[in-house]
Amino acid sequence: MLPALRVSPPPGLNVHLLDAVVVGAGGAGLYAALELKKELGPKAKVGVISKLYPSRSHTGAAQGGVCAALGNTEEDHWEWHWFDTVKGGDYLVDQDAAEVMCRDAVETIINLEHLGMPFNRTPEGLIDQRRFGGHTRNYGEGPVRRSCFAADRTGHAILHTLYQQCIRHEVTFFDEFQVLDLLMPGGAQGPVTGVLALELATTEVHTFRAPGVLFATGGFGKMFKVTSNAHTLTGDGVAIPYRSRTWSSSSSTRPACTDSGSCCRRRCGARADSWSTIAASVSWSAMPRP
Ligand SMILES: Cc1cc2nc3c(=O)[nH]c(=O)nc-3n(C[C@H](O)[C@H](O)[C@H](O)COP(=O)(O)OP(=O)(O)OC[C@H]3O[C@@H](n4cnc5c(N)ncnc54)[C@H](O)[C@@H]3O)c2cc1C
């Protein structure tokens, strides 16, 4: 593991000046980039850095659906979804974060629909919902139809919908750049002023400077010998803020995603404070565990 970078790299070479940096171009990162554009304005330079081409992010593997208590096909409530999420996580789940996720899931799905997501429909034209592992009605009484889906390629459809919207709103992409570390010229107690990344095609090092940095780098299933996760899910994106002791657990900066530590928002100086209001939540359900 690399030591945390405590100094700024030499100025001059491959420096990108941005208003916001999002690390990760899966469902969480792309959604966050769109929200940042909304929050900071159309002229804001929002950069998304990804070690993969965005549409190859692991979100594309999700088939079964994305859950929200819309109640389109039978009665459902976000509180039931919340219960299932906490119980499905063996009560190890951050319950406040789960509450945010389950409440916001409804609005997030409707927002995704408005962005052009091709959900399956009921005969009445509503977003269709089907059963999925761990989704129950009335706190565990029986199964409920909570999963919103686009045939068997829900994640693929989410990625493409969000990517197209990002292009439309002029988010800047840095594809196949592996983020290595945070820029923290003031040391561990100082603000994060950007990130350092390796351009995989050229092996050149780039610095990305911005007043705010958001990590949405997915899970780390590859820590297990047997996993359905892609080879890229090594957890390096989670390790970077953790190693730099910038991992925050304050309620206003808590991750809004249940994927293992995939979305770490942090106060990075004054301007980033307003970011804490940004709903960067991609409401993935708690998956049945292996
Ligand atoms: C087989 C399978 C099926 C699934 N099915 C479902 C389902 O039906 N419903 C459901 O809700 N969930 C499902 N999940 C879980 C779901 O896919 C994930 O929880 C979700 O996609 C995570 O999204 P994400 O944006 O956080 O991460 P990802 O989509 O994994 O994106 C991570 C991004 O971070 C980037 N990145 C990582 N590290 C770095 C770095 N150091 N530098 C630069 N970029 C970096 C990657 O390039 C990538 O763009 C499934 C998971 C698997 C494995």
The ligand as an ORCA input file, in Angstrom:
! r2SCAN-3c Opt
* xyz 0 1
  C     -23.281     -9.820    -10.112
  C     -23.881     -8.665     -9.345
  C     -25.224     -8.366     -9.490
  C     -25.791     -7.310     -8.782
  N     -27.132     -7.063     -8.930
  C     -27.706     -6.065     -8.237
  C     -29.098     -5.783     -8.372
  O     -29.818     -6.432     -9.111
  N     -29.617     -4.748     -7.664
  C     -28.844     -3.977     -6.815
  O     -29.373     -3.049     -6.202
  N     -27.516     -4.213     -6.686
  C     -26.939     -5.225     -7.369
  N     -25.586     -5.463     -7.223
  C     -24.802     -4.538     -6.425
  C     -24.589     -3.264     -7.234
  O     -24.189     -3.598     -8.552
  C     -23.523     -2.368     -6.599
  O     -23.856     -2.151     -5.251
  C     -23.503     -1.007     -7.308
  O     -23.408     -1.169     -8.711
  C     -22.359     -0.161     -6.819
  O     -22.341      1.025     -7.579
  P     -21.150      2.037     -7.402
  O     -21.384      3.206     -8.318
  O     -21.000      2.323     -5.956
  O     -19.837      1.225     -7.852
  P     -19.314      0.679     -9.275
  O     -20.387      0.580    -10.297
  O     -18.505     -0.526     -8.964
  O     -18.355      1.847     -9.752
  C     -17.123      2.083     -9.119
  C     -16.388      3.102     -9.957
  O     -15.227      3.511     -9.237
  C     -14.123      3.522    -10.134
  N     -12.916      3.362     -9.314
  C     -12.699      2.501     -8.292
  N     -11.490      2.703     -7.742
  C     -10.927      3.716     -8.431
  C      -9.682      4.401     -8.372
  N      -8.756      4.079     -7.469
  N      -9.439      5.390     -9.251
  C     -10.347      5.730    -10.196
  N     -11.557      5.133    -10.301
  C     -11.835      4.150     -9.432
  C     -14.404      2.397    -11.125
  O     -13.711      2.610    -12.340
  C     -15.912      2.565    -11.303
  O     -16.185      3.537    -12.297
  C     -25.001     -6.536     -7.915
  C     -23.651     -6.814     -7.769
  C     -23.095     -7.882     -8.463
  C     -21.646     -8.194     -8.245
*
